[in-house]
C-alpha cells in the first residue's frame, strides 16, 4: 500500500524550515552586533571626529543599530510564520480526526 503524506506533515516541515531561517537571522544579527560594537568603540575613541560621527541622530551608531534592529525584526517575523505553520498543522490534524470520527460514526450508524 503506498504511503500517503499528510498536509499537516508538510506544514510541520515548513514550520521547521522557517524556524531555521529565524535562528539563522538571529545568529547573523548577533555576529553583526559584535562586529559593530568593536567598530563603534574604535570610531568613537576619536574625541572630535568620532563622537560627532557616531552620536549624531543620523550618525553611524543610529544607522548600524537600525540594521541590527531590522534584522531582528525580520527574524521575529519568520518566527511568527513558523509558529503559525505549526499551529495550522495541529488544527489540520484536529479537523482530520473529526472527519475520521464522523465517517466512522456514519458507517456504524448505517
N, CA, C and O atoms as a GROMACS GRO file, in nm:
protein
  440
    1UNK      N    1   0.084  -0.117   0.000
    1UNK     CA    2   0.000   0.000   0.000
    1UNK      C    3   0.090   0.125   0.000
    1UNK      O    4   0.180   0.134   0.083
    2UNK      N    5   0.066   0.220  -0.091
    2UNK     CA    6   0.151   0.339  -0.095
    2UNK      C    7   0.130   0.426   0.029
    2UNK      O    8   0.020   0.434   0.084
    3UNK      N    9   0.236   0.489   0.068
    3UNK     CA   10   0.228   0.576   0.185
    3UNK      C   11   0.174   0.712   0.143
    3UNK      O   12   0.215   0.768   0.041
    4UNK      N   13   0.081   0.763   0.220
    4UNK     CA   14   0.020   0.893   0.192
    4UNK      C   15   0.079   0.996   0.287
    4UNK      O   16   0.079   0.979   0.408
    5UNK      N   17   0.128   1.104   0.228
    5UNK     CA   18   0.183   1.211   0.310
    5UNK      C   19   0.070   1.307   0.346
    5UNK      O   20  -0.005   1.352   0.258
    6UNK      N   21   0.060   1.339   0.473
    6UNK     CA   22  -0.047   1.428   0.518
    6UNK      C   23  -0.003   1.574   0.505
    6UNK      O   24   0.116   1.606   0.516
    7UNK      N   25  -0.102   1.660   0.481
    7UNK     CA   26  -0.076   1.803   0.468
    7UNK      C   27  -0.013   1.858   0.596
    7UNK      O   28   0.074   1.945   0.589
    8UNK      N   29  -0.057   1.810   0.711
    8UNK     CA   30  -0.003   1.860   0.837
    8UNK      C   31   0.147   1.830   0.850
    8UNK      O   32   0.220   1.906   0.912
    9UNK      N   33   0.192   1.719   0.790
    9UNK     CA   34   0.336   1.688   0.792
    9UNK      C   35   0.413   1.794   0.712
    9UNK      O   36   0.521   1.836   0.752
   10UNK      N   37   0.356   1.835   0.598
   10UNK     CA   38   0.419   1.939   0.517
   10UNK      C   39   0.421   2.072   0.593
   10UNK      O   40   0.518   2.147   0.585
   11UNK      N   41   0.313   2.100   0.667
   11UNK     CA   42   0.309   2.223   0.746
   11UNK      C   43   0.416   2.221   0.855
   11UNK      O   44   0.481   2.322   0.881
   12UNK      N   45   0.433   2.106   0.918
   12UNK     CA   46   0.537   2.096   1.022
   12UNK      C   47   0.676   2.110   0.962
   12UNK      O   48   0.763   2.175   1.021
   13UNK      N   49   0.697   2.050   0.846
   13UNK     CA   50   0.827   2.064   0.778
   13UNK      C   51   0.853   2.211   0.745
   13UNK      O   52   0.963   2.262   0.765
   14UNK      N   53   0.751   2.279   0.694
   14UNK     CA   54   0.765   2.421   0.664
   14UNK      C   55   0.791   2.500   0.791
   14UNK      O   56   0.872   2.592   0.791
   15UNK      N   57   0.723   2.466   0.900
   15UNK     CA   58   0.745   2.533   1.028
   15UNK      C   59   0.888   2.517   1.077
   15UNK      O   60   0.948   2.611   1.128
   16UNK      N   61   0.942   2.397   1.060
   16UNK     CA   62   1.080   2.372   1.100
   16UNK      C   63   1.176   2.453   1.012
   16UNK      O   64   1.272   2.512   1.062
   17UNK      N   65   1.149   2.456   0.882
   17UNK     CA   66   1.236   2.530   0.791
   17UNK      C   67   1.234   2.680   0.818
   17UNK      O   68   1.338   2.745   0.817
   18UNK      N   69   1.116   2.735   0.843
   18UNK     CA   70   1.110   2.879   0.871
   18UNK      C   71   1.171   2.912   1.007
   18UNK      O   72   1.225   3.021   1.025
   19UNK      N   73   1.163   2.820   1.102
   19UNK     CA   74   1.229   2.841   1.230
   19UNK      C   75   1.381   2.844   1.212
   19UNK      O   76   1.450   2.919   1.280
   20UNK      N   77   1.433   2.764   1.119
   20UNK     CA   78   1.576   2.767   1.089
   20UNK      C   79   1.616   2.901   1.031
   20UNK      O   80   1.724   2.953   1.062
   21UNK      N   81   1.531   2.958   0.946
   21UNK     CA   82   1.559   3.091   0.890
   21UNK      C   83   1.564   3.193   1.004
   21UNK      O   84   1.655   3.276   1.010
   22UNK      N   85   1.465   3.188   1.093
   22UNK     CA   86   1.464   3.278   1.209
   22UNK      C   87   1.592   3.267   1.290
   22UNK      O   88   1.654   3.367   1.324
   23UNK      N   89   1.631   3.144   1.320
   23UNK     CA   90   1.751   3.121   1.400
   23UNK      C   91   1.876   3.173   1.330
   23UNK      O   92   1.964   3.232   1.392
   24UNK      N   93   1.882   3.151   1.199
   24UNK     CA   94   1.998   3.198   1.121
   24UNK      C   95   2.005   3.350   1.120
   24UNK      O   96   2.113   3.408   1.134
   25UNK      N   97   1.890   3.415   1.104
   25UNK     CA   98   1.889   3.562   1.103
   25UNK      C   99   1.929   3.617   1.239
   25UNK      O  100   2.002   3.716   1.246
   26UNK      N  101   1.884   3.555   1.346
   26UNK     CA  102   1.926   3.599   1.479
   26UNK      C  103   2.075   3.579   1.498
   26UNK      O  104   2.142   3.662   1.560
   27UNK      N  105   2.128   3.470   1.446
   27UNK     CA  106   2.271   3.444   1.455
   27UNK      C  107   2.351   3.550   1.378
   27UNK      O  108   2.453   3.600   1.426
   28UNK      N  109   2.302   3.584   1.260
   28UNK     CA  110   2.368   3.689   1.181
   28UNK      C  111   2.363   3.822   1.257
   28UNK      O  112   2.463   3.892   1.264
   29UNK      N  113   2.248   3.855   1.312
   29UNK     CA  114   2.234   3.981   1.388
   29UNK      C  115   2.330   3.983   1.506
   29UNK      O  116   2.390   4.086   1.536
   30UNK      N  117   2.344   3.870   1.575
   30UNK     CA  118   2.438   3.863   1.688
   30UNK      C  119   2.582   3.888   1.643
   30UNK      O  120   2.655   3.964   1.706
   31UNK      N  121   2.620   3.824   1.533
   31UNK     CA  122   2.757   3.840   1.483
   31UNK      C  123   2.781   3.984   1.435
   31UNK      O  124   2.887   4.041   1.460
   32UNK      N  125   2.684   4.039   1.366
   32UNK     CA  126   2.697   4.177   1.319
   32UNK      C  127   2.707   4.272   1.438
   32UNK      O  128   2.789   4.363   1.438
   33UNK      N  129   2.624   4.250   1.540
   33UNK     CA  130   2.628   4.337   1.658
   33UNK      C  131   2.765   4.333   1.724
   33UNK      O  132   2.817   4.437   1.765
   34UNK      N  133   2.824   4.215   1.734
   34UNK     CA  134   2.958   4.203   1.792
   34UNK      C  135   3.060   4.283   1.712
   34UNK      O  136   3.142   4.356   1.770
   35UNK      N  137   3.055   4.271   1.581
   35UNK     CA  138   3.148   4.345   1.496
   35UNK      C  139   3.123   4.495   1.505
   35UNK      O  140   3.217   4.575   1.507
   36UNK      N  141   2.997   4.534   1.510
   36UNK     CA  142   2.963   4.676   1.518
   36UNK      C  143   3.010   4.735   1.650
   36UNK      O  144   3.057   4.849   1.654
   37UNK      N  145   2.997   4.660   1.757
   37UNK     CA  146   3.042   4.709   1.887
   37UNK      C  147   3.191   4.741   1.883
   37UNK      O  148   3.235   4.841   1.938
   38UNK      N  149   3.267   4.654   1.817
   38UNK     CA  150   3.410   4.678   1.802
   38UNK      C  151   3.436   4.801   1.716
   38UNK      O  152   3.516   4.887   1.753
   39UNK      N  153   3.368   4.811   1.604
   39UNK     CA  154   3.385   4.925   1.514
   39UNK      C  155   3.345   5.055   1.584
   39UNK      O  156   3.415   5.156   1.573
   40UNK      N  157   3.234   5.052   1.654
   40UNK     CA  158   3.186   5.172   1.724
   40UNK      C  159   3.288   5.219   1.827
   40UNK      O  160   3.313   5.338   1.840
   41UNK      N  161   3.345   5.125   1.901
   41UNK     CA  162   3.442   5.165   2.004
   41UNK      C  163   3.567   5.227   1.941
   41UNK      O  164   3.626   5.319   1.998
   42UNK      N  165   3.607   5.177   1.824
   42UNK     CA  166   3.724   5.233   1.756
   42UNK      C  167   3.694   5.374   1.704
   42UNK      O  168   3.771   5.467   1.729
   43UNK      N  169   3.584   5.389   1.634
   43UNK     CA  170   3.550   5.519   1.576
   43UNK      C  171   3.520   5.621   1.686
   43UNK      O  172   3.563   5.736   1.676
   44UNK      N  173   3.449   5.580   1.789
   44UNK     CA  174   3.411   5.671   1.896
   44UNK      C  175   3.530   5.715   1.980
   44UNK      O  176   3.520   5.812   2.055
   45UNK      N  177   3.641   5.646   1.969
   45UNK     CA  178   3.758   5.682   2.051
   45UNK      C  179   3.820   5.815   2.010
   45UNK      O  180   3.892   5.876   2.089
   46UNK      N  181   3.794   5.860   1.888
   46UNK     CA  182   3.842   5.992   1.846
   46UNK      C  183   3.749   6.096   1.909
   46UNK      O  184   3.630   6.099   1.876
   47UNK      N  185   3.802   6.180   1.998
   47UNK     CA  186   3.715   6.270   2.074
   47UNK      C  187   3.643   6.376   1.989
   47UNK      O  188   3.536   6.423   2.028
   48UNK      N  189   3.698   6.414   1.877
   48UNK     CA  190   3.635   6.518   1.797
   48UNK      C  191   3.552   6.456   1.686
   48UNK      O  192   3.430   6.468   1.684
   49UNK      N  193   3.619   6.392   1.595
   49UNK     CA  194   3.551   6.335   1.479
   49UNK      C  195   3.462   6.217   1.518
   49UNK      O  196   3.347   6.207   1.475
   50UNK      N  197   3.517   6.130   1.598
   50UNK     CA  198   3.448   6.005   1.631
   50UNK      C  199   3.315   6.025   1.700
   50UNK      O  200   3.214   5.968   1.658
   51UNK      N  201   3.314   6.105   1.806
   51UNK     CA  202   3.188   6.120   1.880
   51UNK      C  203   3.083   6.191   1.796
   51UNK      O  204   2.965   6.158   1.802
   52UNK      N  205   3.125   6.289   1.717
   52UNK     CA  206   3.032   6.360   1.630
   52UNK      C  207   2.976   6.266   1.523
   52UNK      O  208   2.856   6.265   1.496
   53UNK      N  209   3.063   6.189   1.464
   53UNK     CA  210   3.026   6.095   1.358
   53UNK      C  211   2.938   5.983   1.412
   53UNK      O  212   2.847   5.936   1.344
   54UNK      N  213   2.966   5.941   1.535
   54UNK     CA  214   2.895   5.828   1.593
   54UNK      C  215   2.760   5.867   1.653
   54UNK      O  216   2.661   5.798   1.634
   55UNK      N  217   2.756   5.977   1.726
   55UNK     CA  218   2.642   6.007   1.811
   55UNK      C  219   2.540   6.102   1.751
   55UNK      O  220   2.436   6.127   1.812
   56UNK      N  221   2.566   6.156   1.635
   56UNK     CA  222   2.469   6.240   1.568
   56UNK      C  223   2.342   6.157   1.546
   56UNK      O  224   2.350   6.035   1.531
   57UNK      N  225   2.225   6.221   1.545
   57UNK     CA  226   2.099   6.149   1.528
   57UNK      C  227   2.094   6.061   1.405
   57UNK      O  228   2.026   5.958   1.405
   58UNK      N  229   2.164   6.100   1.301
   58UNK     CA  230   2.173   6.020   1.178
   58UNK      C  231   2.312   5.960   1.162
   58UNK      O  232   2.352   5.921   1.052
   59UNK      N  233   2.384   5.954   1.271
   59UNK     CA  234   2.522   5.906   1.266
   59UNK      C  235   2.534   5.755   1.248
   59UNK      O  236   2.436   5.683   1.235
   60UNK      N  237   2.658   5.712   1.247
   60UNK     CA  238   2.689   5.572   1.223
   60UNK      C  239   2.621   5.480   1.325
   60UNK      O  240   2.568   5.375   1.289
   61UNK      N  241   2.623   5.520   1.451
   61UNK     CA  242   2.563   5.435   1.555
   61UNK      C  243   2.414   5.412   1.525
   61UNK      O  244   2.367   5.298   1.531
   62UNK      N  245   2.341   5.518   1.492
   62UNK     CA  246   2.198   5.505   1.463
   62UNK      C  247   2.175   5.417   1.340
   62UNK      O  248   2.083   5.336   1.337
   63UNK      N  249   2.258   5.435   1.238
   63UNK     CA  250   2.242   5.357   1.116
   63UNK      C  251   2.270   5.209   1.141
   63UNK      O  252   2.195   5.123   1.095
   64UNK      N  253   2.376   5.182   1.212
   64UNK     CA  254   2.412   5.042   1.239
   64UNK      C  255   2.313   4.976   1.332
   64UNK      O  256   2.279   4.859   1.314
   65UNK      N  257   2.266   5.050   1.432
   65UNK     CA  258   2.164   4.995   1.520
   65UNK      C  259   2.038   4.962   1.441
   65UNK      O  260   1.971   4.862   1.468
   66UNK      N  261   2.006   5.047   1.343
   66UNK     CA  262   1.889   5.022   1.258
   66UNK      C  263   1.901   4.894   1.178
   66UNK      O  264   1.804   4.822   1.160
   67UNK      N  265   2.022   4.866   1.130
   67UNK     CA  266   2.045   4.743   1.054
   67UNK      C  267   2.022   4.620   1.143
   67UNK      O  268   1.954   4.526   1.103
   68UNK      N  269   2.078   4.623   1.261
   68UNK     CA  270   2.063   4.509   1.352
   68UNK      C  271   1.917   4.494   1.395
   68UNK      O  272   1.864   4.383   1.397
   69UNK      N  273   1.854   4.605   1.430
   69UNK     CA  274   1.713   4.600   1.471
   69UNK      C  275   1.625   4.547   1.359
   69UNK      O  276   1.536   4.466   1.383
   70UNK      N  277   1.650   4.593   1.237
   70UNK     CA  278   1.574   4.544   1.122
   70UNK      C  279   1.590   4.395   1.101
   70UNK      O  280   1.493   4.326   1.070
   71UNK      N  281   1.712   4.346   1.118
   71UNK     CA  282   1.737   4.203   1.101
   71UNK      C  283   1.664   4.123   1.210
   71UNK      O  284   1.607   4.018   1.182
   72UNK      N  285   1.667   4.173   1.331
   72UNK     CA  286   1.597   4.103   1.440
   72UNK      C  287   1.445   4.106   1.418
   72UNK      O  288   1.376   4.008   1.449
   73UNK      N  289   1.394   4.216   1.366
   73UNK     CA  290   1.251   4.225   1.337
   73UNK      C  291   1.212   4.124   1.230
   73UNK      O  292   1.107   4.060   1.239
   74UNK      N  293   1.296   4.112   1.128
   74UNK     CA  294   1.269   4.012   1.024
   74UNK      C  295   1.274   3.871   1.083
   74UNK      O  296   1.191   3.787   1.049
   75UNK      N  297   1.370   3.846   1.170
   75UNK     CA  298   1.379   3.714   1.234
   75UNK      C  299   1.253   3.685   1.315
   75UNK      O  300   1.202   3.573   1.314
   76UNK      N  301   1.204   3.786   1.385
   76UNK     CA  302   1.081   3.769   1.463
   76UNK      C  303   0.963   3.736   1.372
   76UNK      O  304   0.879   3.654   1.406
   77UNK      N  305   0.958   3.799   1.257
   77UNK     CA  306   0.850   3.771   1.160
   77UNK      C  307   0.858   3.627   1.112
   77UNK      O  308   0.756   3.559   1.101
   78UNK      N  309   0.978   3.580   1.083
   78UNK     CA  310   0.995   3.440   1.042
   78UNK      C  311   0.953   3.347   1.154
   78UNK      O  312   0.895   3.241   1.129
   79UNK      N  313   0.983   3.384   1.279
   79UNK     CA  314   0.941   3.303   1.393
   79UNK      C  315   0.791   3.295   1.405
   79UNK      O  316   0.736   3.189   1.434
   80UNK      N  317   0.722   3.407   1.382
   80UNK     CA  318   0.576   3.407   1.386
   80UNK      C  319   0.518   3.321   1.274
   80UNK      O  320   0.419   3.251   1.293
   81UNK      N  321   0.581   3.327   1.158
   81UNK     CA  322   0.538   3.243   1.046
   81UNK      C  323   0.553   3.095   1.084
   81UNK      O  324   0.464   3.014   1.058
   82UNK      N  325   0.665   3.062   1.142
   82UNK     CA  326   0.689   2.924   1.185
   82UNK      C  327   0.585   2.880   1.288
   82UNK      O  328   0.529   2.770   1.277
   83UNK      N  329   0.558   2.965   1.386
   83UNK     CA  330   0.457   2.932   1.487
   83UNK      C  331   0.322   2.907   1.422
   83UNK      O  332   0.250   2.815   1.458
   84UNK      N  333   0.288   2.992   1.325
   84UNK     CA  334   0.160   2.977   1.254
   84UNK      C  335   0.152   2.846   1.178
   84UNK      O  336   0.047   2.783   1.172
   85UNK      N  337   0.263   2.806   1.118
   85UNK     CA  338   0.264   2.680   1.044
   85UNK      C  339   0.245   2.561   1.137
   85UNK      O  340   0.173   2.467   1.103
   86UNK      N  341   0.308   2.565   1.253
   86UNK     CA  342   0.289   2.457   1.350
   86UNK      C  343   0.146   2.455   1.402
   86UNK      O  344   0.087   2.348   1.419
   87UNK      N  345   0.090   2.572   1.429
   87UNK     CA  346  -0.049   2.580   1.477
   87UNK      C  347  -0.145   2.529   1.370
   87UNK      O  348  -0.240   2.458   1.401
   88UNK      N  349  -0.120   2.567   1.244
   88UNK     CA  350  -0.206   2.520   1.135
   88UNK      C  351  -0.198   2.368   1.122
   88UNK      O  352  -0.299   2.302   1.098
   89UNK      N  353  -0.079   2.312   1.140
   89UNK     CA  354  -0.064   2.166   1.133
   89UNK      C  355  -0.146   2.099   1.244
   89UNK      O  356  -0.214   2.000   1.220
   90UNK      N  357  -0.139   2.154   1.363
   90UNK     CA  358  -0.215   2.098   1.475
   90UNK      C  359  -0.365   2.107   1.448
   90UNK      O  360  -0.439   2.011   1.469
   91UNK      N  361  -0.410   2.226   1.402
   91UNK     CA  362  -0.552   2.243   1.371
   91UNK      C  363  -0.596   2.149   1.259
   91UNK      O  364  -0.707   2.095   1.263
   92UNK      N  365  -0.512   2.131   1.160
   92UNK     CA  366  -0.543   2.041   1.050
   92UNK      C  367  -0.559   1.897   1.100
   92UNK      O  368  -0.649   1.826   1.056
   93UNK      N  369  -0.473   1.855   1.190
   93UNK     CA  370  -0.484   1.720   1.245
   93UNK      C  371  -0.612   1.703   1.326
   93UNK      O  372  -0.674   1.597   1.322
   94UNK      N  373  -0.650   1.807   1.399
   94UNK     CA  374  -0.777   1.801   1.475
   94UNK      C  375  -0.894   1.784   1.379
   94UNK      O  376  -0.983   1.703   1.402
   95UNK      N  377  -0.894   1.861   1.270
   95UNK     CA  378  -1.001   1.852   1.171
   95UNK      C  379  -1.001   1.716   1.101
   95UNK      O  380  -1.106   1.660   1.073
   96UNK      N  381  -0.882   1.663   1.072
   96UNK     CA  382  -0.873   1.530   1.011
   96UNK      C  383  -0.932   1.425   1.103
   96UNK      O  384  -1.003   1.335   1.058
   97UNK      N  385  -0.904   1.436   1.232
   97UNK     CA  386  -0.958   1.341   1.329
   97UNK      C  387  -1.110   1.352   1.337
   97UNK      O  388  -1.180   1.251   1.346
   98UNK      N  389  -1.162   1.474   1.333
   98UNK     CA  390  -1.308   1.493   1.334
   98UNK      C  391  -1.371   1.427   1.212
   98UNK      O  392  -1.476   1.364   1.224
   99UNK      N  393  -1.309   1.442   1.096
   99UNK     CA  394  -1.363   1.381   0.974
   99UNK      C  395  -1.360   1.228   0.984
   99UNK      O  396  -1.456   1.162   0.946
  100UNK      N  397  -1.251   1.173   1.036
  100UNK     CA  398  -1.242   1.027   1.053
  100UNK      C  399  -1.349   0.978   1.149
  100UNK      O  400  -1.414   0.876   1.125
  101UNK      N  401  -1.367   1.051   1.259
  101UNK     CA  402  -1.468   1.012   1.358
  101UNK      C  403  -1.608   1.018   1.298
  101UNK      O  404  -1.689   0.928   1.319
  102UNK      N  405  -1.637   1.125   1.222
  102UNK     CA  406  -1.768   1.139   1.159
  102UNK      C  407  -1.792   1.026   1.059
  102UNK      O  408  -1.902   0.971   1.053
  103UNK      N  409  -1.690   0.991   0.980
  103UNK     CA  410  -1.701   0.882   0.883
  103UNK      C  411  -1.725   0.750   0.955
  103UNK      O  412  -1.811   0.672   0.915
  104UNK      N  413  -1.649   0.725   1.061
  104UNK     CA  414  -1.665   0.601   1.136
  104UNK      C  415  -1.805   0.593   1.197
  104UNK      O  416  -1.868   0.488   1.194
  105UNK      N  417  -1.852   0.704   1.252
  105UNK     CA  418  -1.986   0.706   1.312
  105UNK      C  419  -2.095   0.684   1.206
  105UNK      O  420  -2.193   0.615   1.232
  106UNK      N  421  -2.077   0.743   1.088
  106UNK     CA  422  -2.177   0.725   0.983
  106UNK      C  423  -2.179   0.580   0.935
  106UNK      O  424  -2.285   0.529   0.900
  107UNK      N  425  -2.065   0.516   0.934
  107UNK     CA  426  -2.059   0.374   0.894
  107UNK      C  427  -2.125   0.287   1.001
  107UNK      O  428  -2.198   0.193   0.968
  108UNK      N  429  -2.099   0.318   1.128
  108UNK     CA  430  -2.157   0.240   1.238
  108UNK      C  431  -2.310   0.258   1.245
  108UNK      O  432  -2.383   0.165   1.280
  109UNK      N  433  -2.355   0.378   1.212
  109UNK     CA  434  -2.499   0.406   1.217
  109UNK      C  435  -2.575   0.345   1.100
  109UNK      O  436  -2.697   0.329   1.106
  110UNK      N  437  -2.503   0.311   0.993
  110UNK     CA  438  -2.570   0.260   0.872
  110UNK      C  439  -2.615   0.117   0.887
  110UNK      O  440  -2.673   0.061   0.794
   0.00000   0.00000   0.00000
